[in-house]
Amino acid sequence: MDRRTFVALMAAGTAGFSGLPAFAQDAEAPVIEDMVLGNPDAAVEVIEYASYTCPHCANFHKTVFKDLKANYIDTGKIKFVYREVYFDKYGMWASMIARCGGPEKFFGITDMIYKTQSDWARAGSDAAIADALRKIGLLAGIEKDELEACLTDGDKLRALVGWYQENAQRDDITSTPSFIVDGKKQSNMNYADFSALLDEALGA
């Protein structure tokens, strides 16, 4: 991402939440943590790069991720890391909602965001999309005041965009979903191919 795109994305990210107070700014930038499932000490690490507004990402989570989680993540065979990609402001807003509940609620909210992507992403205006995303946060059990604080955290948003930019440049991420499996970049694939790739990496 070049500087012009970065600036445009930042400007877009801080727009659209009408009626909210101005974005708060703190002197110290927040530390962004990876969201992780599975065995942190597993021999094989899988990193997913995905955008909440990407239909292919939603389809992956609908058709592949469930089996991947059951057979490789929950069994402790792999460490799974999810990293957000920001191609548009709506994906940034969804990320702020998903992270608002902390690591404990992140993947549950992510699942809700993907399951309802065709609804909230097509809600119409910026305000309508923002309200639809708020409803997901409320359904996940986040208190209204906490949710609004997350959505107006300008320092967190800036840190997230910088974090995404650094990750994407380092791992050469240009499309979603993309995966880093055992240190090598992979494109989107079905479960059979993903399973075969993981079995090879695991020496199964």
N, C-alpha and C positions, 0 to 999 in steps of 0.2 A: 504494500500500500504506500503510495507516495504522499507527500505532505499535504498536497491539495485535497486529495481524497480523505485523508485523515481529518483535516479541518472541517470539511463538509459533513462528514459522518458525525463529528462531535456536535456541530451546530444542529444537525437533524435530531440527534439523540436527546438534546435538551429542550426540544420543542414538542408541543402536542399535549402536555399534561396541563390543560387549562384549569385555572382555579386553584392550582397548587402554589405554595409559597416558593420563593426563589430558591434555587439550588444552594445548599449549604456548602461551605468551603472550609476545610481545616488545613492547618499548616503542614501536617504530616500525611502523606499519601497512604491510603489503605493498602494492605498486603493482600493480593488475590491468591487464593488457594485453589489447587486442583480439586475437582470433585471425583472421588475414587470409590469404586466398588471392588469386592473380592479380596484376595490375599495380597497385602502390601509387600510381602516377601516372595511372591511367586516368581518363578524363573522367567516367565514370559509376560511382558507388558503390552497391552493394547491401548492405544490412544485413539479415541474417535474425535474428529473435528467435524462439527455439525452446526447448521444454522436452524433456528427455530422456525424460520419462514420457508425453509427448503422442503418441497414436497417429497423429494427422494429421501431426505432424512426421516421424515414422518413415516414413509413407507418402510424404511429399514427398521425403525423401532416397532412397527406393527408386525412385520413379517420375519425378521431375523433376530432382533435383540432378545425376545422372550426365550428362545431356545439357547441363544448364546449365554444368557444369564443362568439358565437352569443347568446347563451342561458344563460350563467352563468357569463362570464367575462364582456362583454359589458353591461350587465344589472345590474352590480354592486353587484351581489350576492356573488361573491368570489374574493379573492385576489389571483392572479396567479403569481408564481415565477418560472423562468426558470434558472436552474443551469447546467452548462456544466460539463460533465464527460470526462476525458482524458484517453482513453485506448490506444491511439497511437498518433504519432506526427501529423498526418494529421488532426485529430480532434482538436488538439491544434492550428494548423495553421488556421483552419476554425473559431475557437473561436476568434482568434486575428483579423481576418477580420470582423467578426460579431460585435465585440465590438469597432471597429475603428470608426464607425459612431456615437457612443454614444447611449444613451437610445432611442433617437428619431428614429434611423434607425435600431436598433438591431433586432427587431422582423421581420421587412421587409427583412433584409438580411438573417436572420435565415430561413425564408420561401424560399428564393431563393436557399440557400444552400441545403435544404432538397429536393426541387423540382428537382434539378440538380445533386443530390448525385450520381446517377448511371453513370453520365458523368464525373464529376471532380475526383471522387474517383477512377476511373478506367483509368485515363489519362495516366498512365504508370509510368514514372520515377518521382522521387521527384521533379525535376525541372518542369516537365509538370503539376503535380498536383498543385504546388505552383503558376504557371502561370494561371491555370484555376481558382484558388481561387482569384487571383488578379483581374481577369476579372469580377468576381461577385462583388467585391468591387467597381470597376470602374463603372459597370452598376448601382450600388446603388447610384452613385453620389459622391463618395469619390475621392478627387483629388489625382493624382498619388503620389505627394510628401508626402501627409498626409498618404497615404496607405503604402508607403515604411517605413515611420517613425514608424508606428504601427507594422509592421512586423519585425523591427529591435530593438524593445524595449525589451531588455533582462530582465530588472527589472520587467516589466509588466508580461512577461512570467513566471518568477520565482514566482511572487506573485500569478498568476493564478493557477499554479500547487500547491502551498501551500494551497491556498483557497479551491481548489478541494479536496485535501487530507484531510483537516480538516472537510469539509462537509461530505465527503464519510464515514469517520471513525465514525463521530457522528451519522449519520443516517443509518449506516450499508448498504451502497449502493454497491452491487456486480454485478448488471446487469442493462441494460438499455432497454427501459425506465422504471424507477421506480418513484413512487409518494409518497409524504407524504401528506395525506389528513386528515385535522383536527388532526394533530399530529401522525397519524398512517401510517406505511409504507404499500404501496399497489403495486402490480405488474401490468404489462400492461393489459389493458382490452379494450373491445369495448365501443362504445358510450352508448349503453343501460345500461350496467353495471355501467359505470362511472356516468351516470345521476342518476341512482337509488342510488348510494352511496352518491352523493352530495345532493340529495333530503332528504335522511335520516339525513345527517349531518346538513342540513339547517332546519330540522323539518318540511319539506313541506309535 
